[in-house]
Amino acid sequence: MERKYLNTEGDLNLSGRRKEWNEGLEDEHTKDLLQRDSQHFLHQALSTPCLDVIVSAEGIRLKSQSGKTYIDFHGNSVHQLGYNNQYIINRVKAQLDQLPFCPRRYTNEPAIALAERLSALTGHALSRVLFAPGGTSAVGMALKLARIYTGKYKTIAMYDSFHGASMDSISLGGEYVFQQDLGPLMAGSVHVPPVDTYRGMWFNPNSQPGEDIGYADYLEYVIEKEGDVGVLVAETIRSTTIHVPSAAYWKRVREICDKHGVLLVFDEIPIGLGRTGSMFAYQDYGIVPDILVLGKGLGAGLVPMAAIVCKEELNVASHVSLGHFTHEKSPLGAAAALAAFDYMEEHQVLAHVALLGELMGQRLYKMQERFDFIGDIRGKGLLWGVEIVADRVTKQKDSNSAECILYRCLELGLSMKVSDGNVLSLYPPLIMSTAELVEALDLLEEAIAYADEKCAK
């Protein structure tokens, strides 16, 4: 059966270039392992068939079966503090020797300490915590809690958003590649346009470039017309296409949610824990969400770990099991998270991110001056997107050149991804040195120059 695959949150594995890449691999052991992988794992968009076989990782680099190394600018957003970080590994090893698993109905000191630490990091504005073994599960807990607290069942999220891959999370989110062929999804899932200050508000032709308050007005209109909306779930900053809303936008959204009794949930699973230069991205906007969802880097790349952190008044669900996960209070996950926070504090990671983020922005803007098919540069801290277009006036997407850049980067030893068909999504490890960042950006610029010559229209 023929399938239609739309632009999505990552580069698809069904393109002609993916096939060329796989066919171009020379190491026989690698080809054998990829073939075995392809024969036994269910195929799905965005993963199997895979790109390469990884055997080890150190610092900012992945090493393949054939000996090729990649600087990792992707990392599924769990590589913030680098691979094989011995500071964190030693703490997890010590916990493994003492208490690797805690059965439900019991608690343990690492889990309690992590709950206290998370609350403190929000300035105790968010004081209640619940853990989960993954971000998707944490989003599901937030949705349950919102229904119980508000008595309303409808959800609002953004078109093209991603909040996990379970049935409830794909209903909440807005990406077609996760929803196609599945039939009816969760009732009451409502979507509104995401902030896009580059292309502007299609629903308001009189809007000016850079404006985003109109998106909040649209949101309020939908809330009023829909009724029974209990929760708005949004990424504080969109992590794949990297759209950075204004402070005025989020303050207006906070006012709208308060006015209509809608809980505001910030999904910071991929961008929390320092990527934007603050511990949590919402802290730069002068507002506080009702629920904060964390994951990915919370387990420091070692242990699957996620959490919701919420306001005290939301502690109203003692009569139901919001999570009830086997690994809900994982001592290993808590040990990894606590070690990660200690490492960030001792090594002044947030200040380092601010420094590298400024350098990265300067380099990317210089690339935009050099190459006409770079339509827009967006970012904050070490979270950046480079939008590739066929024409800067029409802003028509140039997916061919973006994919060309991706595979040239892989050839050169830089692993990154393409989102929405034409946005280079760049997530450097937070611990990389200035020299390493320069090295990576040199490879990126080389790949962009190659695409400009060989692939651009």
C-alpha positions in Angstrom: 0.0 0.0 0.0 1.4 3.4 -0.9 1.9 5.8 2.0 2.0 9.5 2.0 4.7 10.9 4.3 4.5 14.6 5.2 7.2 16.8 6.5 7.7 15.9 10.2 9.7 16.4 13.4 12.7 14.5 12.0 14.2 13.4 8.7 12.5 10.3 7.3 14.3 7.1 6.6 12.4 6.4 3.4 14.1 8.9 1.1 16.3 8.1 -1.8 19.3 9.6 0.0 18.9 7.3 2.9 18.9 4.3 0.5 22.0 5.7 -1.2 23.7 6.2 2.2 23.0 2.6 3.2 24.1 1.2 -0.1 27.3 3.3 0.1 28.5 1.7 3.4 31.6 -0.3 2.8 32.2 -2.1 6.1 30.8 -5.7 5.8 30.2 -6.2 9.5 28.2 -2.9 9.6 26.1 -3.9 6.6 25.4 -7.3 8.1 24.3 -5.8 11.4 22.1 -3.3 9.7 20.5 -6.1 7.7 19.9 -8.1 10.8 18.4 -5.0 12.5 16.1 -4.5 9.5 15.0 -8.1 9.4 14.0 -8.3 13.1 12.8 -4.8 14.2 9.4 -3.5 13.0 10.0 -0.9 10.4 8.8 2.6 11.3 9.3 6.1 10.0 12.2 8.0 11.6 14.2 4.9 12.7 14.5 1.4 11.3 16.0 1.0 8.7 18.9 2.7 10.5 21.9 4.9 9.5 24.8 3.1 11.1 25.9 0.9 14.0 27.2 2.6 17.1 29.7 0.7 19.3 30.8 3.4 21.7 30.5 7.0 22.6 32.8 9.5 24.4 32.2 13.1 25.3 30.6 14.7 22.2 31.4 11.9 19.8 29.8 8.6 18.6 32.0 5.8 17.2 30.6 3.4 14.6 31.3 -0.3 14.0 33.6 0.7 11.1 35.6 3.2 13.2 33.9 6.3 11.8 33.2 9.0 14.4 30.4 11.6 14.5 30.2 14.8 16.5 26.7 14.4 17.9 24.4 17.4 17.3 21.3 15.3 17.8 21.6 12.9 20.6 17.8 12.5 21.1 18.3 15.4 23.6 19.8 13.1 26.2 23.5 13.9 25.5 23.6 17.3 27.2 26.4 16.4 29.6 28.3 14.2 27.1 28.7 10.5 26.7 30.5 8.3 29.2 30.5 11.1 31.7 32.4 9.4 34.5 31.2 11.8 37.2 27.6 10.7 36.6 28.5 7.0 35.8 30.3 6.6 39.1 27.3 7.9 41.0 25.0 5.5 39.2 27.3 2.6 39.8 27.4 3.3 43.5 23.6 3.4 43.5 23.5 0.1 41.5 25.5 -1.5 44.3 23.3 -0.2 47.0 19.7 -0.2 45.7 19.1 -0.6 41.9 15.3 -1.0 42.1 12.6 0.1 44.6 9.3 -1.7 44.4 6.1 0.3 44.3 4.5 1.2 47.7 8.0 1.9 49.0 10.1 5.0 48.6 13.9 5.6 48.7 16.2 8.5 49.6 17.5 9.3 46.1 13.9 9.7 44.8 12.9 12.0 47.7 16.1 14.0 47.2 15.4 14.5 43.5 11.8 15.6 44.2 13.2 18.2 46.6 15.8 19.3 44.2 13.4 19.8 41.3 11.1 21.9 43.5 14.0 24.0 44.7 15.1 24.6 41.1 11.7 26.1 40.4 12.1 28.4 43.4 9.4 26.2 45.0 6.8 27.7 42.7 6.2 24.1 41.6 6.3 21.8 44.7 4.7 18.5 43.8 6.5 15.8 41.8 5.7 12.5 40.1 8.2 10.4 38.2 7.8 8.2 35.1 10.0 6.0 33.1 9.7 8.3 30.0 8.5 11.6 28.7 5.5 10.2 26.9 4.3 8.7 30.2 4.8 11.9 32.0 2.7 13.8 29.4 0.0 11.2 30.0 0.1 11.8 33.8 -0.2 15.6 33.2 -3.3 15.0 31.0 -4.9 12.8 33.7 -4.2 15.3 36.4 -5.6 18.2 34.3 -8.9 16.3 33.8 -9.2 15.5 37.5 -8.4 19.1 38.6 -10.5 21.0 36.1 -13.3 18.6 35.5 -12.9 19.3 31.7 -11.7 16.8 29.1 -10.7 18.8 26.1 -7.0 19.5 25.4 -5.3 22.2 23.3 -1.9 21.8 21.7 -0.2 23.2 18.6 -0.3 21.8 15.1 3.0 20.1 14.2 3.8 19.6 17.9 5.2 16.4 19.4 4.6 15.3 22.9 5.2 11.6 22.7 4.2 8.6 20.7 1.5 6.8 22.8 -2.1 7.0 21.7 -3.0 9.8 24.2 0.2 11.8 23.3 -0.2 11.6 19.6 -3.8 12.7 20.0 -2.6 15.6 22.0 0.2 16.4 19.5 -0.2 17.6 16.0 2.1 15.6 13.7 0.5 13.6 11.0 3.3 11.1 10.6 2.4 9.7 14.1 -1.4 9.7 13.5 -1.8 8.4 10.0 -3.7 5.1 9.5 -4.8 4.9 13.1 -8.4 6.1 12.8 -10.1 7.9 15.7 -7.8 9.3 18.3 -8.6 10.6 21.8 -11.8 12.7 21.9 -11.5 16.4 22.6 -8.1 17.0 21.1 -8.0 20.5 19.7 -5.2 22.2 17.9 -4.2 25.8 17.2 -1.4 27.3 15.0 2.1 27.3 16.5 4.1 30.5 16.7 6.0 31.1 13.5 7.5 34.6 13.4 9.4 33.8 10.2 6.4 33.1 8.0 3.9 35.1 10.0 0.3 34.6 10.8 -1.5 33.2 7.8 -4.8 33.9 9.5 -3.9 37.6 9.8 -2.5 39.0 6.5 -1.9 42.4 8.1 0.4 41.1 10.8 4.0 42.2 10.7 7.1 40.0 10.7 8.1 39.1 14.2 4.7 39.5 15.7 3.2 36.7 17.7 0.5 38.1 20.0 -2.0 37.3 17.4 -1.4 33.6 18.0 -2.5 34.1 21.6 -5.7 35.9 20.4 -6.4 32.9 18.1 -5.9 30.6 21.1 -8.4 32.5 23.2 -11.0 32.5 20.5 -10.7 28.7 20.2 -10.9 28.2 24.0 -14.1 30.3 24.1 -15.7 28.5 21.2 -14.8 25.0 22.2 -15.7 25.1 25.9 -14.7 22.3 28.3 -11.0 23.0 27.6 -9.0 21.9 30.6 -5.4 22.1 29.5 -3.0 23.7 27.1 0.1 21.7 26.5 3.0 23.5 24.7 6.7 23.5 24.3 8.1 26.7 25.8 10.3 26.9 22.8 9.7 24.6 19.9 12.5 22.1 19.9 12.6 20.8 16.3 11.9 23.8 14.1 13.2 26.1 16.9 10.6 28.9 17.2 11.2 31.2 20.1 8.1 33.1 21.2 8.2 36.5 22.8 7.8 37.1 26.5 4.7 39.1 25.7 3.2 36.1 24.0 3.7 33.7 26.9 2.5 36.3 29.5 -0.7 36.8 27.4 -1.2 33.0 27.2 -0.8 32.7 31.0 -3.5 35.4 31.4 -5.8 33.6 29.0 -5.4 30.3 30.8 -6.0 31.9 34.2 -9.1 33.7 32.8 -10.7 30.5 31.4 -9.6 28.0 34.0 -7.2 26.2 31.7 -4.1 24.6 33.1 -0.9 25.6 31.4 1.5 22.7 30.9 5.0 23.3 29.5 6.6 20.3 27.8 10.3 20.9 28.3 11.3 17.2 27.8 13.8 18.0 25.0 14.8 21.6 26.0 14.9 21.7 29.8 17.9 21.2 32.0 20.1 24.0 30.5 19.8 23.8 26.8 18.5 27.3 26.4 21.0 28.7 29.0 18.5 28.6 31.9 17.8 25.5 33.9 14.2 25.6 32.6 13.2 27.6 29.5 10.1 29.0 31.1 12.3 30.9 33.7 13.2 33.4 31.0 9.6 34.4 30.4 8.5 35.8 33.8 5.7 33.3 34.2 5.2 29.9 35.9 3.3 27.0 34.3 0.9 24.9 36.3 2.7 21.7 35.3 6.3 21.3 34.0 7.1 18.1 32.1 10.7 16.9 32.1 12.5 13.9 30.6 15.3 12.9 28.2 18.3 14.6 29.8 16.9 14.2 33.3 18.3 10.6 33.3 21.7 12.0 32.0 21.7 9.7 29.0 22.0 6.7 31.3 18.6 5.8 32.8 15.2 6.5 31.3 13.7 9.1 33.6 11.0 11.7 33.4 8.9 13.8 35.7 6.0 16.2 36.1 6.5 19.1 38.6 3.4 21.0 39.5 1.8 23.6 41.8 0.8 22.6 45.3 -2.9 23.1 44.6 -2.9 20.3 42.0 -2.3 17.7 44.7 -5.9 16.5 44.3 -5.7 13.0 42.8 -4.9 10.7 45.8 -8.0 8.6 44.9 -6.6 7.6 41.5 -3.3 6.2 40.2 -1.9 8.9 37.9 1.2 6.8 37.0 1.5 3.5 38.9 4.6 2.7 36.9 6.9 -0.2 37.9 9.9 2.1 37.8 8.1 5.1 39.1 10.6 6.0 41.9 13.7 4.6 40.3 16.7 5.0 42.6 19.0 4.6 39.5 17.1 7.3 37.6 17.1 9.6 40.6 20.8 9.0 41.2 21.6 9.9 37.6 19.5 13.1 37.7 21.0 14.3 41.0 24.5 13.6 39.6 23.6 15.6 36.5 22.4 18.6 38.5 25.5 18.4 40.7 27.8 18.2 37.6 26.0 21.2 36.0 26.5 23.3 39.2 30.1 22.3 39.8 31.1 22.9 36.2 29.0 26.1 35.7 27.3 24.6 32.7 24.7 27.3 32.4 27.2 30.0 32.0 29.2 27.9 29.5 26.0 27.4 27.5 25.5 31.2 27.3 29.0 31.7 26.1 28.8 29.0 23.4 25.4 30.1 22.4 26.6 33.5 21.6 29.5 32.1 19.5 27.1 29.7 17.7 24.6 32.4 16.8 27.4 34.6 15.4 28.7 31.8 13.2 25.2 30.9 11.9 24.3 34.5 11.1 27.6 34.8 9.1 26.6 31.6 7.2 23.2 33.2 6.4 25.1 36.2 4.9 27.1 33.9 2.8 24.4 31.5 1.5 21.2 32.8 -0.1 19.3 29.6 0.6 19.5 30.1 4.3 16.2 31.9 4.9 16.2 32.2 8.7 18.3 31.6 11.8 16.5 31.0 15.1 17.8 30.0 18.5 18.7 30.4 22.1 21.6 29.0 24.1 22.5 25.7 22.4 19.2 25.2 20.6 19.3 26.5 17.0 17.4 26.0 13.7 18.6 26.9 10.2 15.7 27.2 7.7 16.6 26.3 4.1 14.5 27.9 1.4 14.4 28.0 -2.4 13.7 31.7 -2.3 14.0 34.3 0.5 11.1 36.3 -0.8 8.5 33.5 -1.2 10.1 31.5 1.7 9.4 28.3 -0.3 10.9 25.3 1.5 14.0 23.7 0.0 13.8 20.1 1.3 16.2 18.8 -1.3 19.0 21.1 -0.2 18.3 20.5 3.5 18.5 16.7 3.0 21.7 17.2 0.9 23.3 19.1 3.8 22.2 16.4 6.3 23.9 13.6 4.4 27.0 15.6 3.6 27.3 16.3 7.3 27.1 12.6 8.1 29.8 12.0 5.5 32.0 14.6 7.2 31.3 13.2 10.7 28.6 15.5 12.0 25.3 13.9 13.1 22.3 16.2 13.1 18.7 16.1 11.8 16.3 17.9 9.5 12.9 18.8 10.9 9.7 19.8 9.0 11.5 19.0 5.8 13.8 22.0 5.6 15.0 23.0 9.0 18.5 22.0 10.2 17.9 21.2 13.9 21.1 21.7 15.9 21.5 20.4 19.5 25.2 20.5 20.5 26.2 18.8 23.8 26.3 21.4 26.5 29.7 20.4 27.7 31.6 20.8 24.4 34.6 23.1 24.4 34.9 26.2 22.3 37.3 24.4 20.0 35.0 21.5 19.5 32.1 23.8 18.7 34.2 25.6 16.1 35.2 22.2 14.6 31.5 21.2 14.4 30.4 24.5 12.8 33.2 24.3 10.3 31.9 20.9 9.2 28.4 22.3 9.0 29.5 25.2 6.9 31.4 22.9 4.6 28.3 20.8 4.1 26.2 23.9 3.4 28.7 25.1 0.9 28.6 21.6 -0.8 24.8 21.7 -1.0 24.9 25.3 -2.3 27.1 24.1 -5.2 25.7 20.7 -5.9 22.0 20.6 -4.7 20.4 24.1 -4.6 18.0 25.0 -7.3 
